Amino acid sequence: MKDILQDIIAHTSALGFIELVKITGTDTETTINAIAEDKSVILSGTFKNPHPEFIGVVGMPNLGKLKTILSFDEYDEKAKINVVKGTRDDPNALSSIHFETVSGDFVNDYRFMAQSVIEEKVRSVTFHGSGWDIEIQPSVASILRLKKQQSANSEEAKFRTMVEDNNLKVYFGDPSSHSGNFVFESNITGKINDKFLWPVTQVLNILNLTGDKTLRLSNQGAMEITVDSGLCDYRYLLPAQQK
């Protein structure tokens, strides 16, 4: 259980813009959904194995609190960490995660958000475009170059992408003032509309996650970054932004 919770925290709260997620579980599948408060990122994900502890629909709010509890060294491999069922309205509903040391001398309870509430706050969103026009596996070097350009153009919250001479290029700023650009990926076969803008902090924080990553762009105004954590396939959808 602890490794699942740590994986969720690492791919949501640790990004800095997601503090509430919805977990949906059946006998055959466990999924996760979340939306950044400013709607800049929409997260969906499917765990590689269904988790019987999470059968039902619950919200996980205040993920920073959960992260703090998970960091306590008292909750080692011998600790009891389990999902508790039973609410005032439904004895079968998931109610909390109980943390307890093997000796029972250090205890925490993290409360879930009820299904009726989380269903209103986090709705599943799917990209309904006709497909992705560009798909790449970002290299460590390209991610580092993006980080360098962000630091050189720290006044810019967004960047622009376009394809030139079969190169996917990233542009910061306005040529009439301070600006910068670089080749993010070479030998691109697709084309992308150059009017779209993307939030640099969100994109970089996702690309800095541990795991195999794929980045996709659509001419219909969407970017998707998928991250395979080993436990879950996370999909981060970023709608294009305006200046």
Secondary structure, DSSP 8 states (H G I E B T S, - for coil): -HHHHHHHHHTTGGGTS---EEEEE-SS-EEEEEE-TTSS-EEEEEESS--GGG-EEEEE--HHHHHHHHH-TTS-TTSEEEEEE--SS-TTSEEEEEEE-TTS-SEEEEE-B-HHHHHHH-------SS--SEEE---HHHHHHHHHHHHHTTT-SEEEEEEETTEEEEEEE-TTSSEEEEEEESS--S---TT-EEEHHHHHHHHTSSSEEEEEEETTTEEEEEEE-SSEEEEEEEE-B--
